[in-house]
Amino acid sequence: MDFDSILDQRAAFNHKWVALPKDAGADGETGIAMSVADSDFRTAPVVLDAVGAMVEHGCFPYGADWDGYTRAVAEWQGHRHSWDVDPDWIVSTQGLGHGIAMCINTWSEPGDGVCYFTPVYHEFRLKTLRTERRPVELPLRLENGRYELDLDAAAAALDPGVKILLFCAPQNPSGRVWSAGEMRAVAEFAEAHDLILVSDEVHADLIYPGATHIPMDIAAPAQRDRTLTATAASKSFNLAGLRAGQMIIPDETLRTAYQRSLRMSDYGPGTVGAVATMAAYTPEGETWLKAQIAYLDDNRAVFDAGINAIPGLHSMRLESTFLAWVDFSGTGMTPEEIATRIRDDAKIAVGAGPEFGKGGELWSRFNFAMPRVRIEDAVARMQAAFGDLQ
Ligand SMILES: Cc1ncc(COP(=O)(O)O)c(C=O)c1O
């Protein structure tokens, strides 16, 4: 399995590489795109074969008969996460961004609050704003280099107009894998404040040895009547551009409401995304995924060692995801100085910490899902850009 080849990412309309001139004043030769959360790897051969067979067949008609698709997703959840999912609970979406926006539209009104624990995936805030809702940040507490929930502080930040809690499990950024007890506490928090709980579990298949992801529905079955879980093969198999994701909704009332919203937006699954997901969720796909996780784990070690050797910088120990979360607070620099050095000196495009909400101001997120030589190059660039810090 090849994770070392450097592919022409611009040929794939790859957002983060296309945006590199704007984000870092560089091109694919002179800069490194470590911003958007997709990988630079070719996906699993079994997926390429399945999509290749569609291309060979030569036509892409309207699709029907999604039983194989929902069954593949259910079996994958059962096999990988011991979650007994009924295929009928699965509703396809055009990616999870779409799925989350549909939840916001279904269970709140413009002006209502949408809350989430920060620092978090910046799109939670953007989706809240785009749907004309109010972002309500619930800061996580940093304790011994790890994020912890502070549910008392979170409760104090709420008001009666807050209707929805977006929860990222595992957390992006920081790769925090929540325990069953923490997941349950979050669900009980949602119940106590009458919030619809959207558990975004898109990174759940990218877990490093030593950590275990527990789906929200297993951790908190008592709150099923207010919980929707978002999953996809997009991050783990590099399929984000196919725009296929799933909302898993055990509760029939919630599911009916969600499906009604989907109908009103005239959505239907796309065949290529469904076929690719089915192929990914096979034993061959899982073998490739395990090899990818091992490769990422080594990238993580190379990146962390190089970054932690720079005085004032610290890369958080990840339990999951390919998104390193680096603390620059030890440099004494402002967010602008940090961003300028990364962008103009290192010529690396990253996820700027302030975009991830409270607690992210002095941090940056680096996507390391790319060939190892690029990680070594990125580390050398960062050491040169921050080399005067002794
Ligand atoms: C936590 C989280 N949720 C959702 C998404 C976006 O999913 P999609 O590409 O399916 O819209 C991302 C992408 O980075 C993510 O990190």
The ligand as an SDF file (V2000), in Angstrom:
LIG
                    3D

 16 16  0  0  0  0  0  0  0  0999 V2000
  -15.7600   17.2050   12.5790 C   0  0  0  0  0  0  0  0  0  0  0  0
  -16.0820   17.3820   11.1390 C   0  0  0  0  0  0  0  0  0  0  0  0
  -17.3590   17.3010   10.7410 N   0  0  0  0  0  0  0  0  0  0  0  0
  -17.7070   17.4470    9.4390 C   0  0  0  0  0  0  0  0  0  0  0  0
  -16.7530   17.7050    8.4860 C   0  0  0  0  0  0  0  0  0  0  0  0
  -17.1550   17.9400    7.0480 C   0  0  0  0  0  0  0  0  0  0  0  0
  -17.7230   16.8610    6.5100 O   0  0  0  0  0  0  0  0  0  0  0  0
  -18.1870   16.8740    4.9800 P   0  0  0  0  0  0  0  0  0  0  0  0
  -16.9760   17.0430    4.1490 O   0  0  0  0  0  0  0  0  0  0  0  0
  -18.8190   15.5550    4.8220 O   0  0  0  0  0  0  0  0  0  0  0  0
  -19.1350   18.0080    4.7960 O   0  0  0  0  0  0  0  0  0  0  0  0
  -15.4090   17.7980    8.8570 C   0  0  0  0  0  0  0  0  0  0  0  0
  -14.3780   18.1230    7.8670 C   0  0  0  0  0  0  0  0  0  0  0  0
  -13.2810   18.5170    8.1940 O   0  0  0  0  0  0  0  0  0  0  0  0
  -15.0700   17.6120   10.2190 C   0  0  0  0  0  0  0  0  0  0  0  0
  -13.7980   17.6570   10.6240 O   0  0  0  0  0  0  0  0  0  0  0  0
  1  2  1  0
  2  3  1  0
  2 15  2  0
  3  4  2  0
  4  5  1  0
  5  6  1  0
  5 12  2  0
  6  7  1  0
  7  8  1  0
  8  9  2  0
  8 10  1  0
  8 11  1  0
 12 13  1  0
 12 15  1  0
 13 14  2  0
 15 16  1  0
M  END
$$$$
